[in-house]
């Protein structure tokens, strides 16, 4: 299917892109990697009259260390995140997550900013960004503002990015020395999206879990931190993993589709949370 007619605008800077957004308002959409927006346009689920391509703004594709944090530009591709020496060295779980997105074609074109802004409930990055407690920078005509990952994902395909704004980067504190991390997913056999996905980060104090962070995607209308899992496991040993994982779906209205019923999804997320915690613990150093 072909998209409806639109005008194409090529922005050379964030400032110019914001100017286009101000000019065209609700009739405009930002084009990043295009792997979320273009399929929606072909299905006529999105029909922007103006498409603003920010691809030429190459400074948004940089991955760097700055102020003690790892900063990833919104235009960094999944492959760039996966291959980055900085990300692999200081945010290993994010690289592991990026490597599981789609196929090689998707990873070479899709971007981290586009994925986060689209906020598909089955996307992989949100779980990892929540567990890593990322900080997302959003720019608008009034300047830049920073939003913690915990406050970014609002509902189904709805985020803290407001009309007229652009997600420009996401930054992270490096993982603590000795932290064990993992991202595991049950991959949908057709789409490659996460039927459920679990990002786990643990630090150990002796035989006990000192700090636990778990992000989950695919279960409900948005990704979330599994705080029930975290609170049960913190301060306890490996024997508590099964009990902690049993709380992974607590309070979440699980989605259902032709591949996975709500009950199946809830059970999957409990199983994958247990596996993720066990694997993260095996990678951690006390």
LINHUHU-V297738 format. One record per residue. N is the residue number from 1. SS is DSSP state (helix for helix, strand for strand, loop for the rest). PHI is phi in whole degrees, 0 to 359 (NA if undefined). OMEGA is omega in degrees with one decimal (* if undefined). Layout:
((N SS PHI OMEGA) (N SS PHI OMEGA))
//
This chain:
((1 loop NA -179.3) (2 loop 260 176.4) (3 loop 289 175.0) (4 loop 290 -176.8) (5 loop 296 177.9) (6 loop 212 173.6) (7 strand 260 -177.1) (8 strand 259 179.5) (9 strand 232 -177.2) (10 strand 254 -177.7) (11 loop 273 179.7) (12 loop 261 -179.7) (13 loop 204 175.5) (14 helix 298 179.4) (15 helix 301 179.8) (16 helix 292 178.1) (17 helix 297 178.1) (18 helix 294 176.8) (19 helix 296 176.2) (20 helix 299 179.9) (21 helix 298 178.0) (22 helix 295 -178.3) (23 helix 290 -171.6) (24 helix 258 173.4) (25 helix 58 -175.9) (26 helix 293 179.8) (27 helix 276 -174.8) (28 strand 245 173.4) (29 strand 226 176.2) (30 strand 276 175.6) (31 strand 255 177.1) (32 loop 253 175.3) (33 loop 279 175.7) (34 loop 90 -174.5) (35 loop 283 173.0) (36 loop 258 -173.6) (37 helix 288 -174.9) (38 helix 300 176.3) (39 helix 300 178.0) (40 helix 294 177.5) (41 helix 292 179.0) (42 helix 294 177.8) (43 loop 272 -177.7) (44 loop 63 173.3) (45 loop 281 172.0) (46 loop 229 -177.6) (47 loop 226 179.4) (48 loop 292 175.8) (49 loop 280 -179.0) (50 strand 225 178.3) (51 strand 247 -176.2) (52 strand 252 -176.3) (53 strand 273 178.3) (54 loop 261 179.5) (55 loop 307 -179.4) (56 loop 291 -177.1) (57 loop 278 -168.0) (58 helix 292 177.2) (59 helix 296 178.0) (60 helix 281 178.7) (61 helix 261 -175.1) (62 loop 284 170.4) (63 strand 238 -172.5) (64 strand 208 170.1) (65 strand 258 -177.3) (66 strand 206 178.0) (67 loop 60 178.9) (68 loop 78 179.9) (69 strand 237 173.1) (70 strand 264 -175.8) (71 strand 249 -178.9) (72 strand 241 179.7) (73 strand 295 -177.1) (74 loop 299 -179.8) (75 loop 269 176.3) (76 loop 296 -179.1) (77 strand 285 177.1) (78 helix 301 179.2) (79 helix 296 179.5) (80 helix 297 177.9) (81 helix 295 -179.7) (82 helix 298 -172.3) (83 helix 270 -174.9) (84 loop 298 177.7) (85 helix 295 179.1) (86 helix 295 -179.8) (87 helix 295 179.9) (88 helix 298 -176.6) (89 helix 281 -171.9) (90 helix 241 179.8) (91 loop 218 -170.6) (92 helix 305 -177.9) (93 helix 295 178.6) (94 helix 293 175.9) (95 helix 295 178.4) (96 helix 297 177.9) (97 helix 294 -178.2) (98 helix 301 -178.0) (99 loop 292 -177.7) (100 loop 259 -178.5) (101 loop 278 172.2) (102 loop 50 176.5) (103 loop 236 -173.7) (104 helix 297 178.6) (105 helix 294 178.6) (106 helix 296 -177.4) (107 helix 293 179.2) (108 helix 276 -178.7) (109 helix 240 -178.4) (110 loop 294 -175.9) (111 strand 238 179.9) (112 helix 293 179.4) (113 helix 294 178.8) (114 helix 296 179.2) (115 helix 295 -179.0) (116 helix 294 -179.0) (117 helix 292 178.9) (118 helix 288 174.4) (119 loop 55 173.1) (120 loop 299 -176.7) (121 loop 295 178.4) (122 loop 250 178.6) (123 loop 288 -176.2) (124 loop 277 -173.7) (125 helix 306 -174.0) (126 helix 307 179.6) (127 helix 299 -178.9) (128 helix 293 -179.1) (129 helix 295 176.8) (130 helix 293 -179.6) (131 helix 296 179.8) (132 loop 278 179.3) (133 loop 54 -179.4) (134 loop 293 177.0) (135 strand 237 -172.0) (136 strand 255 178.8) (137 strand 261 -179.2) (138 strand 236 -179.2) (139 strand 244 176.5) (140 strand 220 -177.8) (141 loop 296 179.9) (142 loop 270 -179.7) (143 strand 113 -176.2) (144 strand 260 173.2) (145 strand 222 -177.9) (146 strand 247 -178.6) (147 strand 232 175.4) (148 strand 293 -178.8) (149 helix 305 -178.8) (150 helix 298 -178.3) (151 helix 254 -172.3) (152 loop 273 -176.1) (153 strand 272 -171.4) (154 strand 263 -177.6) (155 strand 193 180.0) (156 loop 305 179.6) (157 loop 50 -179.9) (158 strand 228 -177.7) (159 strand 231 179.3) (160 loop 283 176.4) (161 loop 289 -177.4) (162 loop 265 175.6) (163 loop 306 -179.9) (164 loop 86 -179.1) (165 loop 244 179.3) (166 strand 228 171.7) (167 strand 284 -174.3) (168 strand 255 -179.6) (169 strand 196 172.8) (170 strand 225 -177.6) (171 strand 231 -175.1) (172 strand 218 166.1) (173 strand 285 177.8) (174 loop 302 177.9) (175 loop 298 178.9) (176 loop 296 177.6) (177 loop 302 177.9) (178 loop 86 180.0) (179 loop 294 174.5) (180 strand 256 -175.6) (181 strand 225 175.2) (182 strand 197 167.3) (183 strand 235 178.3) (184 strand 239 177.5) (185 strand 216 166.9) (186 strand 265 -171.6) (187 strand 280 174.4) (188 loop 296 -172.3) (189 loop 294 -179.2) (190 loop 262 -172.6) (191 loop 271 -174.7) (192 loop 83 176.5) (193 loop 292 179.3) (194 strand 277 167.9) (195 strand 300 160.7) (196 strand 216 175.4) (197 strand 221 -176.8) (198 strand 229 174.0) (199 strand 252 -177.9) (200 strand 233 175.1) (201 strand 229 178.3) (202 strand 226 167.6) (203 strand 237 -173.8) (204 strand 246 169.4) (205 strand 235 -171.4) (206 loop 67 -179.9) (207 loop 267 -176.2) (208 strand 253 177.3) (209 strand 281 -179.0) (210 strand 272 178.2) (211 strand 215 -177.6) (212 strand 225 174.2) (213 strand 227 -177.2) (214 strand 227 174.4) (215 strand 249 -176.4) (216 strand 231 176.6) (217 strand 232 174.3) (218 loop 91 -174.9) (219 loop 280 -175.6) (220 loop 239 -176.5) (221 loop 283 177.4) (222 loop 207 175.4) (223 loop 290 -176.4) (224 strand 206 171.1) (225 strand 275 180.0) (226 loop 274 -174.7) (227 helix 294 177.1) (228 helix 296 176.7) (229 helix 297 -176.3) (230 helix 299 -175.6) (231 helix 291 -179.9) (232 helix 293 -172.7) (233 helix 275 -176.4) (234 loop 301 179.1) (235 loop 87 -178.4) (236 loop 245 -179.1) (237 loop 261 -175.0) (238 helix 299 180.0) (239 helix 297 -177.9) (240 helix 270 -175.8) (241 helix 299 -177.4) (242 helix 298 178.7) (243 helix 296 179.4) (244 helix 298 -178.3) (245 helix 296 179.8) (246 loop 294 -179.7) (247 loop 262 -173.1) (248 loop 298 -177.4) (249 loop 258 -176.8) (250 loop 301 174.3) (251 loop 77 -177.4) (252 loop 252 174.8) (253 loop 277 -174.2) (254 loop 292 178.6) (255 loop 278 -178.8) (256 loop 223 174.7) (257 loop 212 -175.4) (258 loop 293 -179.9) (259 loop 268 -174.5) (260 loop 223 175.8) (261 loop 288 178.9) (262 helix 299 -179.8) (263 helix 295 179.0) (264 helix 296 179.1) (265 helix 299 -179.2) (266 helix 297 178.3) (267 helix 291 176.9) (268 helix 303 -176.0) (269 helix 291 175.3) (270 helix 292 179.3) (271 helix 295 -177.7) (272 helix 289 174.9) (273 helix 293 176.6) (274 helix 300 -179.2) (275 helix 298 -178.9) (276 helix 296 179.7) (277 helix 295 178.8) (278 helix 296 -177.5) (279 helix 288 178.5) (280 helix 297 179.2) (281 helix 297 179.7) (282 helix 292 -179.5) (283 helix 267 -176.3) (284 loop 281 176.9) (285 loop 238 -177.4) (286 loop 293 *))
//
